[in-house]
Amino acid sequence: MSPVGLVGVALLGGTVGVAVPPLARRFTTSARVRRGGWLTPPVAAVVFVGLAVARGDDPALPVLLAVAAVGLVLAVVDLACLRLPDPLVLVAGLLALAGLSAAALLAGTPGRLLGALGGAAVAGAAHVLLALLPGSRLGFGDVKLAAVLGLPLGWLGRDALLTGLLLPHLLHGALVLGLLAARKVRRDALLPVGPALLAGAWLAVLVA
């Protein structure tokens, strides 16, 4: 993508970032949304530019950007109140499924859509098993989000899917260990997993 195109994507991301806190407040009244609102425009711009640099030639780039936009709202809500609202997860899933179907049709690559559906099935099943493990703190909102993220990861191929399955839990585990070492949280503290799922999927898209 050209430098001018990247500037446009960055501006689009920043604009989305401005809209994230008001949208998040529809699902939570936590004051944390207001306190961290200034962060969302630059974070969204970085997220969008990263996707454009990594996948600028992929017909599914608009889908990746749309899912990322909803994902930013989900991350803010989860950080504020440990919840991934079903309506937002559903919107992300519908955007991913409809967008990838259109991209596969226009590009004449129906096999990639099958890969996307397989990725969703694998990601969903893997996280169901994790959620059912004794002592697991993975909620079924996290399971649903993982299945949705499996769609674009499966579209990108096996390596992206495997990285997107593993990396979020490494990131979350490292964060938990760091917070415990710094005595910022207790062992029984509940921490949101949604942001790690989203960040890990984003990084998987960048490196796959």
C-alpha positions in Angstrom: 0.0 0.0 0.0 1.2 3.5 -0.9 2.2 6.0 1.8 -0.8 8.1 1.0 -3.0 5.0 1.4 -1.4 4.3 4.8 -2.1 7.8 5.9 -5.7 7.4 4.9 -5.9 4.1 6.8 -4.4 5.8 9.9 -6.9 8.6 9.8 -9.7 6.0 9.4 -8.4 4.2 12.4 -8.1 7.3 14.5 -11.7 8.2 13.6 -12.9 4.7 14.6 -10.9 5.2 17.9 -12.8 8.4 18.7 -16.1 6.5 18.3 -15.0 3.5 20.5 -15.6 5.0 23.9 -19.2 6.2 23.2 -20.0 2.8 21.7 -18.5 1.0 24.7 -20.6 3.1 27.1 -23.7 1.6 25.6 -22.6 -1.7 27.2 -21.1 -0.5 30.4 -21.3 2.5 32.8 -17.8 1.9 34.2 -15.8 5.1 34.7 -12.8 3.3 33.3 -14.1 3.8 29.8 -14.0 7.6 30.3 -10.5 7.6 31.9 -8.9 5.6 29.0 -10.8 7.2 26.2 -7.9 9.3 25.0 -5.9 6.1 24.2 -8.3 4.6 21.7 -7.6 6.9 18.7 -3.8 6.2 18.6 -4.3 2.5 19.4 -6.9 2.2 16.6 -4.6 4.0 14.2 -1.8 1.6 15.0 -4.1 -1.4 14.7 -5.4 -0.3 11.3 -2.0 0.6 9.8 -0.5 -2.7 11.0 -3.2 -4.6 9.2 -2.8 -2.5 6.0 0.9 -3.0 6.0 0.7 -6.7 6.5 -2.3 -7.4 4.4 -2.7 -4.6 1.9 -2.9 -6.9 -1.1 -5.5 -9.3 0.5 -9.1 -8.9 -0.7 -10.2 -9.4 2.9 -8.4 -6.3 4.2 -11.7 -4.4 4.6 -13.1 -7.3 6.6 -10.1 -7.4 8.9 -10.5 -3.7 9.5 -14.2 -4.0 10.3 -13.6 -6.9 12.7 -10.8 -4.9 14.3 -13.1 -1.9 14.8 -15.7 -4.1 16.7 -12.8 -5.8 18.5 -11.6 -2.4 19.9 -15.1 -1.8 21.4 -15.1 -5.4 22.8 -11.6 -4.9 24.4 -12.7 -1.6 26.1 -15.8 -3.2 27.5 -14.0 -6.3 28.7 -11.3 -4.2 30.4 -13.9 -2.1 32.1 -16.3 -4.8 33.3 -15.0 -8.3 32.5 -17.8 -8.9 29.9 -17.9 -9.5 26.2 -21.4 -8.5 25.1 -23.1 -11.1 22.8 -24.5 -8.4 20.4 -21.0 -7.1 19.7 -19.5 -10.6 19.3 -22.4 -11.4 16.9 -21.8 -8.2 14.9 -18.1 -9.1 14.6 -19.0 -12.7 13.5 -21.6 -11.5 10.9 -19.1 -8.9 9.5 -16.4 -11.6 9.2 -18.6 -14.2 7.7 -20.4 -12.0 5.2 -17.2 -10.1 4.3 -15.1 -13.2 3.8 -17.8 -14.8 1.7 -17.9 -11.7 -0.6 -14.1 -11.6 -0.8 -13.9 -15.3 -1.7 -16.6 -14.9 -4.3 -15.0 -11.8 -5.9 -11.5 -13.3 -5.9 -12.7 -16.7 -7.1 -11.1 -18.5 -4.2 -13.9 -20.5 -2.5 -11.3 -22.7 -0.8 -10.3 -19.8 1.4 -13.8 -19.5 2.7 -13.8 -23.2 3.7 -10.5 -22.5 5.5 -12.1 -19.6 7.4 -15.0 -21.8 8.5 -12.6 -24.5 9.5 -10.6 -22.0 11.5 -13.7 -20.9 13.4 -14.6 -24.5 14.2 -11.1 -25.3 15.4 -10.7 -22.1 17.4 -14.2 -22.5 19.0 -13.6 -26.2 19.9 -10.2 -25.6 21.3 -11.5 -22.9 23.6 -14.5 -24.9 24.7 -12.0 -27.5 25.9 -10.0 -24.9 27.7 -13.1 -23.4 29.3 -14.1 -26.9 30.6 -10.8 -27.6 32.3 -10.9 -27.6 36.1 -10.1 -24.2 37.5 -10.3 -22.5 34.1 -11.2 -18.8 34.1 -12.1 -18.7 30.5 -15.7 -17.6 30.0 -18.0 -18.6 27.2 -17.9 -15.1 25.9 -14.2 -15.7 25.3 -15.0 -18.9 23.6 -17.5 -17.2 21.2 -15.0 -14.4 20.5 -12.2 -17.0 19.8 -14.5 -18.7 17.3 -15.2 -15.4 15.5 -11.5 -14.6 15.3 -10.9 -18.1 13.9 -12.7 -16.9 10.7 -10.1 -14.4 9.5 -7.3 -16.5 10.9 -8.5 -19.5 9.1 -8.8 -17.4 5.9 -5.1 -16.5 6.2 -4.0 -20.2 6.6 -2.9 -22.8 9.1 0.2 -20.8 10.4 -1.9 -17.8 11.2 -4.6 -19.9 12.9 -2.1 -21.8 15.0 -0.3 -18.6 16.0 -3.6 -16.9 16.8 -4.6 -19.8 19.0 -1.3 -19.9 21.0 -0.2 -16.3 21.2 -3.1 -14.8 23.2 -2.6 -17.3 26.0 1.1 -16.6 26.1 0.4 -12.9 26.3 -2.3 -13.3 29.0 0.0 -15.6 31.0 2.9 -13.2 30.8 0.7 -10.3 31.9 -0.7 -12.3 34.8 2.8 -13.3 36.0 4.0 -9.7 35.7 1.1 -8.3 37.7 1.5 -11.0 40.4 5.2 -10.3 40.6 4.5 -6.6 41.0 1.8 -7.4 43.5 -0.8 -5.5 41.5 -3.3 -8.4 41.7 -4.0 -11.4 43.9 -3.9 -15.0 42.7 -7.7 -15.2 42.8 -8.2 -12.0 40.8 -10.3 -12.2 37.6 -8.6 -10.6 34.6 -10.1 -10.1 31.1 -9.0 -12.5 28.4 -10.8 -10.8 25.5 -8.1 -8.1 24.9 -5.4 -10.9 24.8 -7.4 -12.9 22.3 -7.8 -9.8 20.1 -4.2 -8.7 20.5 -2.9 -12.2 19.8 -5.1 -12.5 16.7 -3.9 -9.1 15.4 -0.2 -10.1 15.9 -0.9 -13.4 14.2 -2.2 -11.5 11.2 0.9 -9.4 11.1 3.5 -12.2 11.3 1.7 -14.9 9.3 
